[in-house]
């Protein structure tokens, strides 16, 4: 019996290089399906599926925000928290230029440019999370403590339901 090959992406390569334990979870990608689709396909709580959102401030300076799949980012609270006037999502082509990833497959690991990274504080208290592996239809399961160790995101409280 042939051994099944684990998909390789820039995100999985950096996790392997830093000896961060993770597991790969492929699912049937649906355009505009978002975390509702991936949580349904994998049979996991959408709160554990983490969105990687590329945003920009009033000067077009980009950043990444990690948010629970079942929550939204309060742009007003985020702007206040990081000290800018306003913040909004990047257009998909702009986000791709900053990260090197296609929309729907954006991972916070191994982005093309090093961007300021913010994480909804409550994500860090979860036992496990599912986060994009850098390819549409592919999530990684890992411990938030490892995300914190490798990426050192700034915790914020900007979630809305």
Secondary structure, DSSP 8 states (H G I E B T S, - for coil): ---------HHHHHHHHTT---EEEE----TT-HHHHHHHHHT--GGGEEEEEEEEETT--EEEEEEETT-EE-HHHHHHHHT-S-EEE--HHHHHHHHSS-TTS--SSS-SS--EEEEEGGGGGSS-EEEEEEETTEEEEE-HHHHHHHH--EEE--EE-
